[in-house]
């Protein structure tokens, strides 16, 4: 596990290996996101910012899916934000 602390919050980065899959997990102790945002985060052209076009997570989800993987986001407002990426192990 890696833990980064900038004084305002912590970011944990770690992986979990299973027989068929690897999970790469990013979790922070920041402000989290409102539940309504989680519904739309992977839609193309959706953004919560004043800049950008909202394609980053849309492309990530599609590329990970092309490798038979999954990306999930979980958040508790004002507590944490977690991104889990699941990819198959290739032998």
N, C-alpha and C positions, 0 to 999 in steps of 0.2 A: 504494500500500500504506500502511496505517496500522499502526503498531506501538505498543502500549501496554505499559508496563513498570511494575509496582507494586513491584519489588524482590524479589518471590517468584517471578516468572515473567513471560513475555511473551505478549501476545495479538496475532496478526497478523490483519488484516481486509483482504481484497482481492477484486477481481472479475476475471474473465477473460471477454472477449466473443468469441463465434464468430459465424458468419453466421446461425445459427438459434437459438442459445442464449446465455444469460448464466449464468455461474457465480459465486456469491457464496460466499466461503470464509472461515471463521473457524478459526484454529488457535492453540492455546496450548501452552506448554511446561510445563504443570502435571503433575499426577500421572497423567493418563490414566485409563483404566478397565480393569477386568479383562475379558477376552474374553467371559465368560459374560454380563456386563451388556449387551454390544452386541447380543446375540441378542434381548433383551427390551425394549430401550429404546423402541421404537415401539408396544408393546402398551399398550392402555388399562389404567389402574389399576396399572401397574408403576412402582414407585419404589425408589430406593436411599437415600432420605432418611427421617428420622423424622417429617417433616411433608409436607403436600401429598397429592394424590390420584393423581398419576401420569398426568395427562391432557395435559400441555403438548406433549410431542413427538408424542403420538398425534394431537392436533388439528393440529399443524403439518404432519405427513405427509399427512393427509387434505386439508387446504386446498391445499397445494402440488400434490398429485395432481389436484385439481379444476381446476387451471390447467395441466395436462399437464406438470407438473414432477416433480422427484425430490429427495429429501433423503437424504444418506448420512452415516454417521458412521464414522470410522476412528480407532483409538486404539492406542497402544503403551503398555502399563502403565509408569508412572514416566517416560515420555518426552514424549508429546504426546496431544492430543485434537483432532480436526479434524471440522468439520461443513461439508459442501458442499451448496449448494442450486443446483439446475439449473432454470432457467425459460426457456421459449421466448420469443423476441423476437417481438413482435406488430407487424406493419407496418400 
